[in-house]
Amino acid sequence: MNELLILSGEFSGSSPLPFASGGVKAGFPSPAQDYMAESLDFDKDLIEHPAATFYARVVGDSMIDAGISEGDIVVIDKALEPEQGDIVVAFIDGEFTLKFIDFTHKDEGYIELVPANKKYSRIRVYSTDNFKVWGVLAWSIKPRRASSMNRIVR
């Protein structure tokens, strides 16, 4: 089972960054990019429930086919109720894991945690198991340079 390295987060609200609201083309650059007027404040614009939000670094490859890789930072919101197909952080049998949640078998007495990698099996969760959904994945942040991964201390 994958594990998550829980990171402490500080929501300062004081670091707005320039934001290209018109999108970024993956072709020729636009001269209009020099005139960006909007800004993006991660704390205000991406974090809906600061008191119930935490960060974690992904360890393992069970969600690779969902675009979530080892080393990615995930933003988890504990205030959100999980819905069918959400990616959640679950606590089961003493470990944290990041998986899709599947409620389709709830009437049969179990739910499933579903990996996004065929190397791993689904995890059936029964009401008698030591299980809790800790939160729902709100965002994932993927480093694109090896040096970026080292900026957040392990």
VOZAVO-739613 format. One record per residue: x, z, y negated of N, C-alpha, C, CB in turn; residue in three letters. Coordinates in Angstrom, 1 decimal. Glycine has a CB too. Layout:
N
((X; Z; Y); (X; Z; Y); (X; Z; Y); (X; Z; Y); 'ALA')
...
***
This chain:
154
((0.9; 0.0; 1.2); (0.0; 0.0; 0.0); (0.9; 0.0; -1.2); (-1.0; 1.2; 0.0); 'MET')
((0.5; -0.7; -2.3); (1.2; -0.7; -3.5); (1.2; 0.6; -4.2); (0.7; -1.8; -4.5); 'ASN')
((2.1; 0.9; -5.0); (2.0; 2.1; -5.8); (2.1; 1.6; -7.3); (3.2; 3.1; -5.5); 'GLU')
((1.7; 2.5; -8.2); (1.8; 2.3; -9.6); (2.6; 3.3; -10.2); (0.4; 2.2; -10.2); 'LEU')
((3.4; 2.9; -11.1); (4.2; 3.9; -11.9); (3.4; 4.1; -13.2); (5.7; 3.4; -12.2); 'LEU')
((2.9; 5.3; -13.4); (2.1; 5.6; -14.5); (3.0; 5.8; -15.7); (1.2; 6.9; -14.3); 'ILE')
((2.6; 5.2; -16.9); (3.4; 5.3; -18.1); (2.6; 6.0; -19.1); (3.8; 3.9; -18.6); 'LEU')
((3.3; 6.8; -20.0); (2.6; 7.4; -21.1); (2.5; 6.4; -22.2); (3.3; 8.7; -21.6); 'SER')
((1.4; 6.4; -22.9); (1.1; 5.5; -24.0); (0.8; 6.3; -25.2); (0.0; 4.5; -23.6); 'GLY')
((1.3; 5.7; -26.3); (1.0; 6.3; -27.6); (0.2; 5.3; -28.4); (2.3; 6.8; -28.3); 'GLU')
((-1.0; 5.7; -28.9); (-1.8; 4.8; -29.6); (-1.7; 5.1; -31.1); (-3.3; 4.8; -29.2); 'PHE')
((-0.8; 4.4; -31.8); (-0.5; 4.8; -33.2); (-1.4; 4.1; -34.2); (0.9; 4.5; -33.5); 'SER')
((-1.9; 2.9; -33.9); (-2.7; 2.2; -34.8); (-1.9; 1.7; -36.0); (-3.8; 3.0; -35.3); 'GLY')
((-0.6; 1.7; -36.0); (0.1; 1.4; -37.2); (1.0; 0.2; -37.0); (1.0; 2.5; -37.6); 'SER')
((0.8; -0.7; -36.0); (1.7; -1.8; -35.8); (1.0; -3.1; -35.7); (2.5; -1.5; -34.6); 'SER')
((0.2; -3.6; -36.7); (-0.4; -4.9; -36.6); (0.7; -6.0; -36.5); (-1.3; -5.1; -37.7); 'PRO')
((0.5; -7.0; -35.7); (1.4; -8.1; -35.5); (0.7; -9.4; -35.9); (1.9; -8.2; -34.1); 'LEU')
((1.4; -10.4; -36.4); (0.8; -11.7; -36.7); (0.1; -12.2; -35.5); (1.9; -12.7; -37.3); 'PRO')
((-1.1; -12.9; -35.7); (-1.9; -13.3; -34.6); (-2.3; -14.8; -34.9); (-3.1; -12.4; -34.4); 'PHE')
((-2.0; -15.7; -34.0); (-2.4; -17.1; -34.1); (-3.8; -17.3; -33.5); (-1.4; -18.0; -33.4); 'ALA')
((-4.8; -17.0; -34.4); (-6.2; -17.0; -33.9); (-6.7; -18.4; -33.5); (-7.1; -16.4; -34.9); 'SER')
((-6.0; -19.4; -34.0); (-6.4; -20.8; -33.7); (-5.8; -21.2; -32.4); (-6.0; -21.7; -34.8); 'GLY')
((-5.1; -20.4; -31.7); (-4.5; -20.7; -30.4); (-3.1; -21.2; -30.6); (-5.3; -21.8; -29.7); 'GLY')
((-2.3; -21.3; -29.5); (-1.0; -21.8; -29.5); (-0.9; -23.0; -28.6); (0.1; -20.7; -29.1); 'VAL')
((-0.6; -24.2; -29.1); (-0.5; -25.4; -28.3); (0.8; -25.4; -27.5); (-0.6; -26.6; -29.2); 'LYS')
((0.6; -25.8; -26.2); (1.8; -25.9; -25.4); (2.4; -27.3; -25.5); (1.4; -25.6; -23.9); 'ALA')
((2.2; -27.9; -26.6); (2.8; -29.3; -26.9); (3.6; -29.2; -28.1); (1.6; -30.3; -27.1); 'GLY')
((3.3; -30.1; -29.1); (4.1; -30.1; -30.3); (3.7; -29.0; -31.3); (4.0; -31.5; -31.0); 'PHE')
((4.6; -28.4; -32.0); (4.3; -27.3; -32.9); (3.5; -27.8; -34.0); (5.6; -26.6; -33.4); 'PRO')
((2.6; -26.9; -34.5); (1.8; -27.2; -35.7); (2.4; -26.6; -36.9); (0.3; -26.7; -35.5); 'SER')
((2.5; -27.4; -38.0); (3.0; -26.8; -39.3); (2.1; -25.7; -39.8); (3.1; -27.9; -40.3); 'PRO')
((0.9; -25.6; -39.4); (0.0; -24.6; -39.8); (0.4; -23.2; -39.3); (-1.5; -24.9; -39.4); 'ALA')
((1.2; -23.1; -38.3); (1.6; -21.8; -37.7); (2.3; -21.0; -38.7); (2.4; -22.0; -36.5); 'GLN')
((2.9; -21.6; -39.7); (3.6; -20.8; -40.8); (2.7; -20.1; -41.7); (4.5; -21.8; -41.6); 'ASP')
((1.4; -20.4; -41.6); (0.4; -19.8; -42.5); (-0.6; -18.9; -41.8); (-0.3; -20.9; -43.2); 'TYR')
((-0.2; -18.2; -40.8); (-1.1; -17.3; -40.0); (-1.5; -16.2; -40.9); (-0.4; -16.8; -38.7); 'MET')
((-2.8; -15.9; -41.1); (-3.3; -14.9; -42.0); (-3.8; -13.7; -41.2); (-4.4; -15.4; -42.9); 'ALA')
((-4.2; -13.9; -40.0); (-4.7; -12.7; -39.2); (-3.6; -11.9; -38.6); (-5.7; -13.3; -38.1); 'GLU')
((-4.0; -10.7; -38.2); (-3.0; -9.9; -37.5); (-3.7; -9.3; -36.3); (-2.4; -8.8; -38.4); 'SER')
((-2.9; -8.8; -35.3); (-3.4; -8.2; -34.1); (-2.8; -6.8; -34.0); (-3.1; -9.1; -32.8); 'LEU')
((-3.6; -5.8; -33.9); (-3.2; -4.5; -33.7); (-3.6; -4.1; -32.3); (-3.8; -3.5; -34.8); 'ASP')
((-2.6; -4.0; -31.4); (-2.9; -3.7; -30.0); (-3.8; -2.4; -29.8); (-1.6; -3.5; -29.2); 'PHE')
((-3.5; -1.4; -30.6); (-4.3; -0.2; -30.4); (-5.8; -0.4; -30.8); (-3.7; 0.9; -31.3); 'ASP')
((-6.0; -1.1; -31.9); (-7.4; -1.3; -32.4); (-8.1; -2.5; -31.6); (-7.4; -1.6; -33.8); 'LYS')
((-7.4; -3.6; -31.4); (-8.0; -4.8; -30.9); (-8.1; -4.9; -29.4); (-7.3; -6.0; -31.5); 'ASP')
((-7.2; -4.2; -28.7); (-7.1; -4.4; -27.2); (-7.5; -3.1; -26.5); (-5.8; -4.8; -26.8); 'LEU')
((-7.5; -2.0; -27.1); (-7.8; -0.7; -26.5); (-9.1; -0.2; -27.0); (-6.7; 0.4; -26.8); 'ILE')
((-10.1; -0.3; -26.1); (-11.5; 0.0; -26.5); (-11.7; 1.6; -26.5); (-12.5; -0.6; -25.6); 'GLU')
((-11.1; 2.2; -25.5); (-11.3; 3.7; -25.4); (-9.9; 4.4; -25.3); (-12.2; 4.0; -24.1); 'HIS')
((-9.3; 4.6; -26.5); (-7.9; 5.2; -26.4); (-7.8; 6.5; -25.7); (-7.4; 5.4; -27.8); 'PRO')
((-8.7; 7.4; -25.7); (-8.6; 8.6; -25.0); (-8.7; 8.5; -23.5); (-9.6; 9.6; -25.5); 'ALA')
((-9.2; 7.4; -23.1); (-9.4; 7.1; -21.6); (-8.6; 6.0; -21.1); (-10.9; 6.9; -21.4); 'ALA')
((-7.6; 5.6; -21.8); (-6.8; 4.4; -21.4); (-5.4; 4.9; -21.1); (-6.8; 3.4; -22.5); 'THR')
((-4.8; 4.3; -20.0); (-3.4; 4.5; -19.7); (-2.8; 3.2; -19.2); (-3.3; 5.6; -18.6); 'PHE')
((-1.4; 3.3; -19.2); (-0.6; 2.1; -18.8); (0.0; 2.5; -17.5); (0.4; 1.8; -19.9); 'TYR')
((0.3; 1.4; -16.7); (1.0; 1.6; -15.5); (1.9; 0.4; -15.2); (0.1; 1.9; -14.2); 'ALA')
((3.0; 0.5; -14.6); (3.9; -0.6; -14.2); (3.5; -0.9; -12.7); (5.4; -0.3; -14.4); 'ARG')
((3.3; -2.1; -12.4); (3.0; -2.6; -11.0); (4.2; -2.5; -10.2); (2.3; -4.0; -11.0); 'VAL')
((4.1; -1.9; -9.0); (5.1; -1.9; -8.0); (4.6; -2.5; -6.7); (5.7; -0.4; -7.7); 'VAL')
((5.1; -3.6; -6.3); (4.6; -4.3; -5.1); (4.0; -5.6; -5.4); (3.6; -3.4; -4.4); 'GLY')
((3.6; -6.3; -4.4); (3.1; -7.7; -4.5); (1.7; -7.9; -4.0); (4.0; -8.6; -3.9); 'ASP')
((0.9; -6.9; -3.8); (-0.4; -7.1; -3.2); (-1.4; -7.8; -4.1); (-1.0; -5.7; -2.8); 'SER')
((-1.1; -8.0; -5.4); (-2.1; -8.6; -6.3); (-1.5; -9.9; -6.9); (-2.5; -7.7; -7.4); 'MET')
((-0.5; -10.4; -6.2); (0.3; -11.6; -6.7); (-0.6; -12.8; -6.9); (1.4; -11.9; -5.8); 'ILE')
((-1.6; -13.0; -6.0); (-2.4; -14.2; -6.1); (-3.5; -14.1; -7.2); (-3.1; -14.5; -4.8); 'ASP')
((-3.6; -12.9; -7.8); (-4.4; -12.7; -9.0); (-3.6; -12.8; -10.3); (-5.2; -11.3; -8.9); 'ALA')
((-2.3; -13.2; -10.1); (-1.5; -13.3; -11.3); (-0.9; -12.0; -11.7); (-2.2; -13.9; -12.4); 'GLY')
((-0.9; -11.0; -10.9); (-0.3; -9.7; -11.2); (0.9; -9.4; -10.3); (-1.4; -8.5; -11.1); 'ILE')
((2.0; -9.3; -10.9); (3.3; -9.3; -10.2); (4.0; -7.9; -10.4); (4.2; -10.4; -10.6); 'SER')
((4.9; -7.6; -9.5); (5.8; -6.4; -9.7); (6.4; -6.5; -11.0); (6.8; -6.3; -8.5); 'GLU')
((6.4; -5.3; -11.7); (7.0; -5.2; -13.1); (6.0; -5.4; -14.2); (8.1; -6.2; -13.2); 'GLY')
((4.9; -6.0; -13.9); (3.8; -6.2; -15.0); (3.4; -4.9; -15.4); (2.7; -7.1; -14.4); 'ASP')
((2.9; -4.8; -16.7); (2.3; -3.6; -17.2); (0.8; -3.8; -17.2); (2.8; -3.3; -18.7); 'ILE')
((0.1; -2.9; -16.7); (-1.4; -3.0; -16.7); (-2.0; -1.9; -17.6); (-2.0; -2.9; -15.2); 'VAL')
((-3.0; -2.3; -18.3); (-3.7; -1.4; -19.2); (-5.1; -1.1; -18.5); (-4.0; -2.0; -20.6); 'VAL')
((-5.2; 0.2; -18.2); (-6.4; 0.7; -17.4); (-7.3; 1.5; -18.3); (-5.9; 1.5; -16.2); 'ILE')
((-8.6; 1.2; -18.2); (-9.6; 2.0; -19.0); (-10.4; 2.8; -18.0); (-10.5; 1.0; -19.8); 'ASP')
((-10.3; 4.1; -18.2); (-11.0; 5.0; -17.3); (-12.5; 5.2; -17.7); (-10.3; 6.4; -17.3); 'LYS')
((-12.8; 4.7; -18.9); (-14.2; 4.9; -19.4); (-15.1; 3.8; -18.9); (-14.2; 4.9; -20.9); 'ALA')
((-14.6; 2.7; -18.3); (-15.4; 1.6; -17.8); (-15.9; 1.9; -16.4); (-14.6; 0.3; -17.8); 'LEU')
((-17.1; 1.6; -16.2); (-17.7; 1.7; -14.8); (-17.3; 0.4; -14.0); (-19.3; 1.9; -14.8); 'GLU')
((-16.7; 0.6; -12.8); (-16.3; -0.6; -12.1); (-17.6; -1.4; -11.6); (-15.5; -0.2; -10.8); 'PRO')
((-17.4; -2.7; -11.7); (-18.4; -3.6; -11.3); (-17.9; -4.5; -10.2); (-18.9; -4.5; -12.5); 'GLU')
((-18.8; -5.1; -9.4); (-18.4; -6.0; -8.3); (-17.3; -7.0; -8.8); (-19.6; -6.7; -7.7); 'GLN')
((-16.2; -7.0; -8.0); (-15.1; -7.9; -8.3); (-14.1; -7.5; -9.4); (-15.7; -9.2; -8.8); 'GLY')
((-14.3; -6.4; -10.0); (-13.3; -5.9; -11.0); (-12.0; -5.5; -10.2); (-13.9; -4.6; -11.7); 'ASP')
((-10.9; -5.6; -11.0); (-9.7; -5.0; -10.5); (-9.6; -3.6; -11.0); (-8.4; -5.8; -11.0); 'ILE')
((-9.4; -2.7; -10.0); (-9.4; -1.2; -10.4); (-8.1; -0.6; -9.9); (-10.6; -0.5; -9.7); 'VAL')
((-7.8; 0.6; -10.5); (-6.8; 1.5; -10.0); (-7.6; 2.5; -9.2); (-6.0; 2.1; -11.2); 'VAL')
((-7.3; 2.6; -7.9); (-8.0; 3.5; -7.1); (-7.0; 4.5; -6.5); (-8.7; 2.8; -5.9); 'ALA')
((-7.5; 5.7; -6.3); (-6.7; 6.8; -5.7); (-7.2; 7.0; -4.3); (-6.7; 8.1; -6.5); 'PHE')
((-6.4; 6.7; -3.3); (-6.9; 6.8; -1.9); (-5.8; 7.4; -1.0); (-7.4; 5.5; -1.4); 'ILE')
((-6.2; 8.4; -0.3); (-5.2; 9.1; 0.6); (-3.9; 9.5; -0.1); (-4.9; 8.2; 1.8); 'ASP')
((-4.0; 10.0; -1.3); (-2.8; 10.5; -2.0); (-2.0; 9.4; -2.7); (-2.0; 11.2; -1.1); 'GLY')
((-2.5; 8.2; -2.8); (-1.7; 7.1; -3.5); (-2.6; 6.4; -4.4); (-1.1; 6.2; -2.4); 'GLU')
((-2.0; 5.9; -5.5); (-2.6; 4.9; -6.4); (-2.4; 3.5; -5.9); (-2.1; 5.1; -7.9); 'PHE')
((-3.5; 2.7; -6.1); (-3.3; 1.3; -5.7); (-4.2; 0.4; -6.7); (-3.8; 1.0; -4.2); 'THR')
((-3.7; -0.8; -6.9); (-4.4; -1.7; -7.7); (-5.0; -2.8; -6.8); (-3.5; -2.4; -8.8); 'LEU')
((-6.4; -2.9; -6.8); (-7.1; -3.9; -6.0); (-8.4; -4.3; -6.6); (-7.3; -3.2; -4.6); 'LYS')
((-8.9; -5.4; -6.1); (-10.3; -5.8; -6.4); (-11.2; -4.8; -5.7); (-10.6; -7.3; -6.0); 'PHE')
((-12.4; -4.5; -6.3); (-13.3; -3.6; -5.6); (-14.5; -4.5; -5.2); (-13.8; -2.5; -6.6); 'ILE')
((-14.9; -4.2; -3.9); (-16.0; -5.0; -3.3); (-17.1; -4.0; -2.9); (-15.5; -5.9; -2.1); 'ASP')
((-18.3; -4.1; -3.5); (-19.4; -3.2; -3.2); (-20.4; -3.8; -2.2); (-20.1; -2.8; -4.5); 'PHE')
((-20.1; -5.0; -1.7); (-21.2; -5.7; -1.0); (-21.6; -5.0; 0.3); (-20.7; -7.1; -0.6); 'THR')
((-20.8; -4.1; 0.8); (-21.1; -3.4; 2.1); (-21.5; -2.0; 1.8); (-19.9; -3.4; 3.0); 'HIS')
((-21.9; -1.7; 0.6); (-22.2; -0.3; 0.3); (-23.4; 0.2; 1.1); (-22.6; -0.2; -1.2); 'LYS')
((-24.4; -0.7; 1.4); (-25.6; -0.3; 2.2); (-25.2; 0.0; 3.6); (-26.6; -1.4; 2.1); 'ASP')
((-24.0; -0.5; 4.0); (-23.5; -0.3; 5.4); (-22.6; 0.9; 5.5); (-22.8; -1.5; 5.9); 'GLU')
((-22.5; 1.6; 4.3); (-21.7; 2.9; 4.3); (-20.3; 2.8; 3.9); (-21.8; 3.5; 5.6); 'GLY')
((-19.9; 1.7; 3.4); (-18.5; 1.6; 2.9); (-18.4; 0.6; 1.8); (-17.5; 1.2; 4.1); 'TYR')
((-17.2; 0.7; 1.0); (-16.9; -0.3; 0.1); (-15.5; -0.8; 0.5); (-16.9; 0.2; -1.4); 'ILE')
((-15.0; -1.9; -0.1); (-13.6; -2.3; 0.3); (-12.8; -2.5; -1.0); (-13.7; -3.7; 1.0); 'GLU')
((-11.5; -2.2; -0.8); (-10.5; -2.6; -1.8); (-9.8; -3.8; -1.2); (-9.5; -1.3; -2.0); 'LEU')
((-9.7; -4.8; -2.1); (-9.3; -6.1; -1.6); (-8.0; -6.6; -2.3); (-10.4; -7.2; -1.8); 'VAL')
((-6.9; -6.8; -1.6); (-5.7; -7.3; -2.2); (-5.8; -8.8; -2.5); (-4.5; -7.0; -1.2); 'PRO')
((-4.9; -9.2; -3.3); (-4.9; -10.7; -3.7); (-3.6; -11.2; -3.1); (-4.9; -10.9; -5.2); 'ALA')
((-3.3; -10.9; -1.8); (-2.1; -11.4; -1.1); (-2.5; -11.4; 0.4); (-0.8; -10.6; -1.5); 'ASN')
((-2.4; -12.5; 1.1); (-2.8; -12.6; 2.5); (-2.0; -11.7; 3.4); (-2.8; -14.0; 2.9); 'LYS')
((-0.8; -11.2; 2.9); (0.0; -10.4; 3.7); (-0.6; -9.0; 3.9); (1.4; -10.2; 3.1); 'LYS')
((-1.6; -8.6; 3.1); (-2.2; -7.3; 3.1); (-3.6; -7.4; 3.6); (-2.1; -6.7; 1.7); 'TYR')
((-4.1; -6.3; 4.2); (-5.4; -6.2; 4.7); (-6.3; -5.5; 3.7); (-5.5; -5.4; 6.0); 'SER')
((-7.6; -5.8; 3.8); (-8.6; -5.1; 3.0); (-8.6; -3.6; 3.5); (-10.1; -5.7; 3.2); 'ARG')
((-8.9; -2.7; 2.6); (-9.0; -1.3; 2.9); (-10.5; -0.9; 2.8); (-8.1; -0.4; 1.8); 'ILE')
((-11.0; -0.4; 3.9); (-12.4; 0.1; 3.9); (-12.4; 1.5; 3.5); (-13.0; -0.1; 5.4); 'ARG')
((-13.3; 1.8; 2.6); (-13.4; 3.2; 2.0); (-14.8; 3.7; 2.4); (-13.1; 3.2; 0.5); 'VAL')
((-14.8; 4.8; 3.1); (-16.0; 5.5; 3.5); (-16.2; 6.7; 2.6); (-16.0; 5.9; 5.0); 'TYR')
((-17.4; 7.2; 2.5); (-17.8; 8.4; 1.7); (-16.9; 9.6; 2.1); (-19.2; 8.7; 1.7); 'SER')
((-16.5; 9.7; 3.3); (-15.7; 10.8; 3.7); (-14.2; 10.7; 3.4); (-15.8; 11.0; 5.2); 'THR')
((-13.8; 9.6; 2.9); (-12.4; 9.4; 2.5); (-12.1; 10.1; 1.2); (-12.0; 7.9; 2.4); 'ASP')
((-10.8; 10.5; 1.0); (-10.3; 11.0; -0.2); (-10.1; 9.9; -1.2); (-9.0; 11.9; 0.0); 'ASN')
((-11.1; 9.5; -2.0); (-11.1; 8.3; -2.8); (-11.7; 8.5; -4.1); (-11.9; 7.2; -2.0); 'PHE')
((-11.1; 7.9; -5.1); (-11.7; 7.9; -6.5); (-11.2; 6.6; -7.2); (-11.2; 9.2; -7.3); 'LYS')
((-12.1; 6.0; -8.0); (-11.7; 4.9; -8.9); (-11.2; 5.6; -10.2); (-12.9; 3.9; -9.2); 'VAL')
((-9.9; 5.4; -10.5); (-9.4; 6.0; -11.7); (-9.6; 5.2; -12.9); (-7.9; 6.1; -11.5); 'TRP')
((-9.9; 3.9; -12.8); (-10.1; 3.1; -14.0); (-10.2; 1.6; -13.6); (-9.1; 3.3; -15.0); 'GLY')
((-10.6; 0.8; -14.6); (-10.8; -0.6; -14.5); (-9.7; -1.3; -15.3); (-12.2; -1.1; -14.9); 'VAL')
((-9.1; -2.4; -14.7); (-8.1; -3.1; -15.4); (-8.7; -3.8; -16.6); (-7.5; -4.2; -14.4); 'LEU')
((-8.1; -3.5; -17.8); (-8.6; -4.1; -19.0); (-7.7; -5.3; -19.4); (-8.6; -3.1; -20.2); 'ALA')
((-6.4; -5.1; -19.2); (-5.4; -6.1; -19.6); (-4.2; -6.0; -18.7); (-4.9; -5.9; -21.1); 'TRP')
((-3.5; -7.1; -18.5); (-2.2; -7.1; -17.9); (-1.2; -7.8; -18.8); (-2.3; -7.8; -16.4); 'SER')
((0.0; -7.3; -18.8); (1.1; -7.8; -19.6); (2.2; -8.2; -18.7); (1.5; -6.7; -20.7); 'ILE')
((2.6; -9.4; -18.8); (3.6; -10.0; -17.9); (4.9; -10.3; -18.7); (3.1; -11.3; -17.3); 'LYS')
((6.0; -9.6; -18.3); (7.3; -9.9; -19.0); (7.7; -11.3; -18.6); (8.3; -8.8; -18.6); 'PRO')
((8.3; -12.0; -19.5); (8.8; -13.3; -19.2); (10.3; -13.4; -19.2); (8.2; -14.3; -20.2); 'ARG')
((11.0; -12.4; -19.6); (12.5; -12.3; -19.5); (12.9; -11.1; -18.8); (13.1; -12.3; -21.0); 'ARG')
((13.9; -11.2; -18.0); (14.4; -10.0; -17.2); (14.7; -8.9; -18.1); (15.6; -10.4; -16.4); 'ALA')
((15.3; -9.2; -19.3); (15.7; -8.1; -20.2); (14.4; -7.3; -20.7); (16.5; -8.6; -21.3); 'SER')
((13.3; -8.0; -20.8); (12.1; -7.4; -21.3); (11.6; -6.3; -20.3); (11.0; -8.4; -21.5); 'SER')
((11.8; -6.5; -19.0); (11.4; -5.5; -18.0); (12.1; -4.2; -18.2); (11.6; -6.1; -16.6); 'MET')
((13.3; -4.3; -18.7); (14.2; -3.1; -18.8); (13.8; -2.3; -20.1); (15.6; -3.4; -18.8); 'ASN')
((13.0; -2.8; -21.0); (12.7; -2.1; -22.2); (11.8; -0.9; -22.0); (12.0; -3.1; -23.2); 'ARG')
((11.0; -1.0; -20.9); (10.1; 0.2; -20.6); (10.8; 0.9; -19.5); (8.7; -0.3; -20.2); 'ILE')
((11.2; 2.1; -19.8); (12.0; 2.9; -18.9); (11.2; 3.2; -17.6); (12.4; 4.3; -19.5); 'VAL')
((11.8; 3.0; -16.5); (11.2; 3.3; -15.1); (11.3; 4.8; -14.9); (11.9; 2.6; -14.0); 'ARG')
***
